[in-house]
Structure formats: structure tokens, C-alpha cells
Amino acid sequence: MTKSNTLGIDFGTSNSAAGIMVNGKPYLIEVEAGKTTIPTSLFFDFEAQKTLFGRPANKALIEGYEGRFMRALKSILGTSLMHEKRRMMGETLDFVDIISRFLREIKTRAEAACYQEFDTALSGRPVHFHSGNDKKDAQALADLTECYRRAGFRDVHFMYEPEAAALANHALSDAGKVGLIVDIGGGTSDFCLFKSSETGIDILASHGVRVGGTDFDKSISVDHVMPLFGKGSGIRNEMGGGVLSAPNALFQDLATWEKIPFMYSAETRRMVKNMYHLALDKPLFARLESVLEHELAHEMAFAVERGKILANKGLSGDSTVKLGFIEPNFEVELSKADLIHSLSAHAQKIQDCATETLALAGLPASSVDTVIFVGGSSLMSVVEAAMVDIFPTANLKYADAFTAIIDGLAIASSSEVF
């Protein structure tokens, strides 16, 4: 299908994809049956002693298979968790091993679909894995490079994700027009200012901040779901008189995709059991104990994500986070106003980053002719409102939320220079 041995890979926090150029056009590879995107999920099936990827991994979790589910692994890059060794199905693995297995699966499926081997990867990357921390940012890139090498790629090159999206969406109305890519992904928000020309694009500035869809989910969960499991509830002081609030860190971690697998430890269960005995409102902590005992926190996170999407789409009225898998008829109301309130701080960070991108290019907001939204979380109304506030006269364009970046990487993969 192609003579290039370079595979474009969009390794995302929530979803991933692979692509190449065929007959002068980007071709997205079917990485799951009938699908050109794959959820960035793994499930270690303890009974079958095998690893599931993508939608089968999500299905195994929902259907209650015995095992360990992992998602949002991209968020761990650059942290100390990456190199911690853990026993999994008889093996000692770190997260470099785990991520590399996911990338190797994409490589294997792409090679089978294209009838050729790929020894080089052109990977998308956020402008900043960790905004405001150069050391962690550099470590994250080193970690991801090692993941690709353990996955079997001889070489790996990187391209900023918003620049890849700009490459795929360069066609503005006239040469000389300025466009802004607004790429709100699962873990980061990235921006690219570019100028369209008759031969392609000129990159004017790229910038990013570590805020994304998983942060949206976490804030919604902490604000509206976790209080029903004891967050903010009173605990009698075991060492003296008075009442203390339940430790906030527990609920923050329980609402964080990448930290959920670590919440099922014997130590955490003992701590929650002790909290139940000291709690003023015992039913809340009994509910929390049940979630940990039956390992239901990932299902809760998926339910929050679905509730967020429904509330965002609703023109009026309330949506709900459905938690019937915990208790019959258990659900949490989530209105559009609730959504805006919980996400306002994130929207402000995204807006600030867009303004900083303009400053890096030395351009006024009025110079931007078109704002192009990519990434699944760019569909949130708070994101559009934040951009309209800065660019009230710009044309708004919605690219394919899940494939704009991989289209650009596929185009770039055929180039001699990445």
C-alpha cells in the first residue's frame, strides 16, 4: 500500500489511531474491526491470562471480568509511577512495559493491515506533557521514546499534535489567512497559530497546558459524585475530641483515571473501613467500601464521562450520572449550569493558554480568521465559549474531533523531514 516504512501514530490519553499516506492522501488504518480509532485502554484478564486492548478491554471491565483495567496511561509519562515495578499475571512490569505493549499492538495490527513492516514511528506529542515543569516535561518525552523502542520501533520522531492538526486543516479561504488550532484532548490542551499559503502552512507559534478531558471528568466527579461516597463528610477524631472531614486526597485519587488502579490496595480498604466505623454518616462510607470491594471506580468514571457528554449536549433541563451498578436506581443529577461551574477554572486555563499563544506569535486576537477545534474535549461548550470570548469575529470550524491529528501525522510520515 505504501513504500514508506514510517507509521504515523496518535497515542492519545483516551483514544489512539495510526495512519499512512496512500496515493497522496492520508489513510487511517483499521486498528479495530471496522474502526480507525482504538480506546487507549488495557485489561489484564486474570482468568484467561491474556491482555485485552481497546474496546474489548472496556467491555471486560463493564462485564465484570476478574482482572486489572488501565486507562489514561499517557498522563503517567514523566512521573515516578512510570518506573515502579508491579506484579501482573506472573510478570514484573513497569508502565514503560505496559504502554509499550499497547503501542506494539498498534504496530502489529498496522503491519497486518498494510502487508509491510514499520520500523519508524512518527508520533504526536503535546506541546507540554507537564506545563510549568521542564524537568518532568523532558522525562515524559524520554519515557515515551523508550516505550516506542520497547514496542519494536527502531526509530521514533515526534511532532506537536496541534501542528499535525494544522497540517491536516491548512485550507483556509485565502492564502495569508491566519488560523488557530484548538486541540483539547484527554490530558492536555494544545494550540497552534499558523498562516495558510499556496504551498502549505507556516507555523507561527505553538503552546499548551496540562488540562484536558480527564480533568473535566475529575472535577465533575469530585464536585457532584464523591460527596455521595463521603467527601466532605464528618469523621470523629480517633485521637481526641471533635470531628474531622474525610481526607480529600482519597476522593481526588478515586476520581482520577490513571490513579484508580492503585486504589484497590489492602491499605486503602483498611483505611476506608476504619473511616466507616468513625463516620457520622455511615451509609456514605458503606457505599465507598462497596466500590472498593467490587472495584467499581472505573465504571463510575465512565458513568461520569457519559453524564458529562449528555449534560453538554442538553439545551435545557438536567442529565444524570447513572450509577445503578452500585445501587438500584442510583443516579446523580448534572445540569448544564453544574457543568459550567465545575469546569470554569479549566476553561480559564485554556483561555489563558490561547492568549499566551497569541503573545508568543506577537499577534493580536483580531488577526485570527479561523479557529479550528480538534480533540474530543473541544466539543465541550465551555471551550467554545472561552474561545469566542477571545475571538468574537473569527470563523469557527469543527474538524473531525478524533482523526484530525492522525491525518496530519499520516501526511507528515511521507515527508523526508518530520
Beta strands, then each sheet from edge to edge (+ up, - down):
strand 1: 6-11
strand 2: 15-22
strand 3: 25-28
strand 4: 38-39
strand 5: 41-45
strand 6: 50-53
strand 7: 67-71
strand 8: 86-88
strand 9: 91-93
strand 10: 120-125
strand 11: 155-160
strand 12: 178-184
strand 13: 189-197
strand 14: 200-209
strand 15: 234-236
strand 16: 243-245
strand 17: 318-322
strand 18: 331-335
strand 19: 370-374
strand 20: 395-398
sheet 1: 3+ 2- 1+ 10+ 11+
sheet 2: 3+ 2- 4+
sheet 3: 6+ 5- 7+
sheet 4: 8+ 9-
sheet 5: 14+ 13- 12+ 19+ 20+
sheet 6: 15+ 16-
sheet 7: 17+ 18-
end
